[in-house]
Amino acid sequence: MNTNRDQQQPKSTATVQGLFATALVLGCIVIGTTAQATAQQLTPPATPTLITPPVGNSAFLVGHAQGTQGYVCLPTTPGASTASWTVNPARPEATLFQSIFGNDFQIITHFLSPNTNPNAAAPRPIAFGNATWQSSFDSSKVWAQVVNSNSIPAGSDASCPNTGSIPCLLLESVGSEEGPTGGTLLSKTTFIQRLNTNGGTAPTEGCSTSSDVGAQRLVPYTADYVFFRKDK
């Protein structure tokens, strides 16, 4: 019995080693492919001027997001007996993916967090939190907010075709941060477009009177995020 077990052990070990080597190679391919993609200029879809970044900025990364938009029920005015859902500030919770060799790989997480390194575009006083995108590879971050309410309704353009969904936006970086080992994948971002939105709009019920205040809802959505940086 011991002899059989000893004979089987090398085969089992070899299988595990083979799987580990395959996973390691795949990981290197994914990281290398993504890094190569970010080093190239992309051609984003044509968009209306209102949500197009200024000349001198080029797209370098696109991610497809799957997640939720968070809403809170608040009074329509201070002390009012009526209430409505609000998304200000935005409360996203999403994961951005990129398709590599026909498989989706996580590249970025999207959430609300304090802006710990604001830039000159950040409003003063600094908001308690801004929409945040953090690289899954080097942990670099960018915080951004909508530029002068620059948005277009869903269903109004080919880049934003799904009527009844959350609007498409142009956001400007209001802060960024390198990763803990100096990574800069997202820290040089200047603008972000939210395009091809689907879902995510505020609920139609559950928030109308003061008794509803404080209720919260998470509404599923998908979107494409296009990241821009200054031309060299």
C-alpha positions as CSV (number, residue, x, y, z in Angstrom):
1,M,0.0,0.0,0.0
2,N,2.8,2.4,0.9
3,T,4.5,1.6,-2.3
4,N,1.5,2.5,-4.4
5,R,1.1,5.8,-2.5
6,D,4.7,6.6,-3.0
7,Q,4.4,5.9,-6.7
8,Q,1.3,8.1,-7.0
9,Q,2.9,11.0,-5.2
10,P,5.2,12.3,-7.9
11,K,2.3,12.3,-10.4
12,S,0.1,14.3,-8.0
13,T,3.0,16.8,-7.3
14,A,3.7,17.2,-11.0
15,T,0.0,17.9,-11.7
16,V,0.0,20.6,-9.0
17,Q,3.2,22.1,-10.3
18,G,1.8,22.1,-13.8
19,L,-1.3,23.9,-12.7
20,F,0.7,26.5,-10.8
21,A,3.0,27.1,-13.7
22,T,0.0,27.6,-16.0
23,A,-1.6,30.0,-13.6
24,L,1.6,32.0,-13.3
25,V,2.1,32.2,-17.1
26,L,-1.6,33.3,-17.5
27,G,-1.1,36.0,-14.9
28,C,2.0,37.3,-16.6
29,I,0.1,37.3,-19.9
30,V,-2.8,39.2,-18.4
31,I,-0.6,41.8,-16.7
32,G,1.6,42.2,-19.7
33,T,-1.3,42.5,-22.1
34,T,-3.0,45.1,-20.0
35,A,0.2,47.1,-19.5
36,Q,0.7,47.0,-23.3
37,A,-2.8,48.2,-23.9
38,T,-2.4,51.2,-21.5
39,A,0.8,52.2,-23.4
40,Q,-1.2,52.6,-26.6
41,Q,-3.6,55.2,-27.7
42,L,-7.2,54.0,-28.1
43,T,-9.8,55.3,-30.4
44,P,-12.9,56.0,-28.2
45,P,-16.4,56.3,-29.8
46,A,-17.5,59.6,-31.2
47,T,-19.3,61.6,-28.5
48,P,-21.2,64.9,-28.3
49,T,-19.0,67.9,-27.5
50,L,-20.5,68.2,-24.1
51,I,-19.0,65.0,-22.9
52,T,-15.8,65.0,-25.0
53,P,-12.5,65.8,-23.2
54,P,-10.6,68.9,-24.3
55,V,-8.0,68.6,-27.1
56,G,-4.7,67.4,-25.8
57,N,-6.1,64.4,-23.9
58,S,-6.1,60.9,-25.3
59,A,-7.8,57.7,-24.3
60,F,-5.5,55.0,-22.9
61,L,-7.8,52.5,-21.1
62,V,-11.4,51.3,-21.3
63,G,-13.2,49.2,-18.7
64,H,-16.7,47.6,-18.7
65,A,-18.3,48.2,-15.4
66,Q,-20.8,45.9,-13.6
67,G,-22.1,47.1,-10.2
68,T,-24.7,49.2,-8.5
69,Q,-25.6,52.9,-8.0
70,G,-26.5,53.8,-4.4
71,Y,-29.5,56.0,-3.5
72,V,-30.6,57.6,-0.2
73,C,-34.0,58.9,0.5
74,L,-33.8,62.6,1.8
75,P,-36.2,65.4,2.3
76,T,-36.8,67.5,-0.9
77,T,-35.9,70.6,1.2
78,P,-34.8,71.0,4.8
79,G,-37.7,70.2,7.1
80,A,-40.1,69.2,4.2
81,S,-42.7,66.6,4.6
82,T,-41.9,65.2,1.1
83,A,-38.8,63.2,0.1
84,S,-37.0,61.9,-3.0
85,W,-34.2,59.6,-3.9
86,T,-30.8,61.3,-4.3
87,V,-27.5,60.1,-5.8
88,N,-25.5,63.2,-4.8
89,P,-22.7,62.5,-4.1
90,A,-22.6,59.5,-6.4
91,R,-22.4,56.2,-4.5
92,P,-21.1,53.7,-7.0
93,E,-19.9,50.2,-6.2
94,A,-18.7,48.5,-9.4
95,T,-16.0,46.3,-10.9
96,L,-14.4,47.2,-14.2
97,F,-13.4,44.4,-16.5
98,Q,-11.4,44.0,-19.7
99,S,-11.8,41.1,-22.1
100,I,-8.5,39.3,-22.8
101,F,-8.4,36.3,-25.1
102,G,-12.2,36.0,-24.7
103,N,-12.1,36.0,-20.9
104,D,-13.1,38.9,-18.6
105,F,-10.4,40.0,-16.1
106,Q,-10.9,42.6,-13.3
107,I,-8.8,45.7,-13.9
108,I,-10.3,48.4,-11.7
109,T,-12.6,48.8,-8.7
110,H,-15.0,51.8,-8.6
111,F,-16.3,53.2,-5.3
112,L,-16.8,56.3,-3.1
113,S,-13.8,57.3,-0.9
114,P,-12.2,60.4,0.7
115,N,-9.9,62.3,-1.7
116,T,-6.6,62.2,0.1
117,N,-4.6,63.9,-2.6
118,P,-6.7,66.7,-4.2
119,N,-5.4,68.6,-7.2
120,A,-6.1,72.2,-8.4
121,A,-9.5,71.2,-10.0
122,A,-10.9,69.9,-6.7
123,P,-13.5,72.2,-5.2
124,R,-12.9,73.8,-1.8
125,P,-13.8,72.7,0.8
126,I,-13.0,69.2,-0.3
127,A,-16.0,66.9,-0.4
128,F,-16.3,64.1,2.2
129,G,-15.9,61.7,-0.6
130,N,-15.5,61.5,-4.4
131,A,-16.1,58.8,-7.0
132,T,-12.9,56.7,-7.1
133,W,-11.3,54.3,-9.5
134,Q,-8.4,52.1,-8.2
135,S,-6.3,49.8,-10.4
136,S,-6.4,46.1,-9.6
137,F,-2.8,45.8,-10.7
138,D,-0.8,48.6,-9.0
139,S,-3.4,50.1,-6.6
140,S,-3.0,53.6,-8.2
141,K,-6.1,55.8,-7.8
142,V,-7.9,58.6,-9.5
143,W,-10.8,60.6,-8.0
144,A,-13.1,62.5,-10.4
145,Q,-16.3,64.5,-10.5
146,V,-18.7,65.5,-13.3
147,V,-17.4,68.6,-15.2
148,N,-19.9,71.5,-15.0
149,S,-22.9,69.1,-15.0
150,N,-21.6,67.8,-18.4
151,S,-24.0,64.9,-19.2
152,I,-26.3,63.7,-21.9
153,P,-29.5,61.7,-21.4
154,A,-29.4,58.0,-22.1
155,G,-31.0,57.3,-25.5
156,S,-29.9,60.6,-27.0
157,D,-26.7,59.5,-28.8
158,A,-25.1,56.3,-30.2
159,S,-22.5,56.5,-27.4
160,C,-25.4,56.5,-24.9
161,P,-28.1,54.4,-26.5
162,N,-30.2,52.9,-23.7
163,T,-33.2,55.1,-22.9
164,G,-34.2,55.1,-19.3
165,S,-30.7,54.5,-17.9
166,I,-28.5,56.8,-16.0
167,P,-26.9,59.6,-18.1
168,C,-23.6,59.5,-19.8
169,L,-21.0,61.8,-18.3
170,L,-17.6,63.6,-18.6
171,L,-15.7,63.6,-15.4
172,E,-12.5,65.4,-14.5
173,S,-9.8,64.2,-12.2
174,V,-9.9,66.1,-8.9
175,G,-7.1,64.1,-7.3
176,S,-4.9,61.1,-7.9
177,E,-2.4,58.9,-6.1
178,E,0.3,56.5,-7.0
179,G,0.2,52.9,-5.8
180,P,2.2,51.8,-2.8
181,T,5.1,50.7,-4.9
182,G,5.0,53.8,-7.3
183,G,2.5,52.4,-9.8
184,T,1.0,55.1,-12.1
185,L,-1.6,53.2,-14.2
186,L,-4.4,55.5,-13.1
187,S,-2.7,58.3,-11.3
188,K,-2.1,60.3,-14.6
189,T,-5.7,60.2,-15.6
190,T,-7.1,63.6,-16.5
191,F,-10.7,62.8,-17.7
192,I,-13.1,59.9,-17.6
193,Q,-16.1,59.3,-19.8
194,R,-19.1,57.2,-18.6
195,L,-20.7,55.8,-21.8
196,N,-23.1,53.1,-22.9
197,T,-25.0,53.1,-19.6
198,N,-27.6,50.5,-18.9
199,G,-29.8,50.6,-15.8
200,G,-28.9,52.4,-12.5
201,T,-31.8,54.9,-12.3
202,A,-33.4,55.9,-9.1
203,P,-36.3,53.7,-7.8
204,T,-39.8,54.9,-8.6
205,E,-41.2,54.1,-5.2
206,G,-40.3,53.9,-1.5
207,C,-39.3,57.5,-1.1
208,S,-42.1,60.1,-1.0
209,T,-42.8,61.3,2.6
210,S,-40.7,62.1,5.6
211,S,-41.4,58.7,7.0
212,D,-39.3,57.3,4.2
213,V,-36.2,59.4,4.9
214,G,-33.1,57.4,5.5
215,A,-34.1,54.5,3.2
216,Q,-31.4,53.2,0.9
217,R,-31.4,51.3,-2.4
218,L,-28.7,49.7,-4.6
219,V,-29.7,49.7,-8.2
220,P,-27.8,47.5,-10.7
221,Y,-26.1,49.1,-13.7
222,T,-23.5,48.6,-16.4
223,A,-21.4,51.1,-18.3
224,D,-18.2,51.6,-20.2
225,Y,-15.6,53.9,-18.6
226,V,-13.0,55.5,-20.9
227,F,-9.9,56.9,-19.2
228,F,-7.9,59.8,-20.7
229,R,-4.5,61.4,-20.0
230,K,-2.5,64.3,-21.3
231,D,-0.7,63.9,-24.6
232,K,3.0,63.6,-24.2
